[in-house]
Amino acid sequence: MGLYSDPNLFDWFVREYPTYTNQKLDMGKSCIRFKKITDIPYKLIGELMKKMTVKEWISAYESRLKK
C-alpha cells in the first residue's frame, strides 16, 4: 500500500477523499474499507493509482527492508 510508504501521498489522499464522497474514511494499515460497493470513489482511486509507479513502490519497499 503506497499510501503508508509516502507521507505526502497519504496526506494527499486523506485531504482529497472528502471531495469525492460524503462517506467517512475507514482506513487501516493496508486497506480502505467500504460498506457498499456504491460508496467506492473510483475516480479518486484512479488518481491514486497514477501517483506511484510500480518501480517507485518497489524502491520504497526495498529501502525499508531490514538487512
HELIX and SHEET records of a PDB file:
HELIX    1   1 GLY A    2  SER A    5  1                                   4    
HELIX    2   2 PRO A    7  TYR A   20  1                                  14    
HELIX    3   3 ILE A   37  ASP A   39  5                                   3    
HELIX    4   4 TYR A   42  LYS A   50  1                                   9    
HELIX    5   5 VAL A   54  SER A   63  1                                  10    
END                                                                             
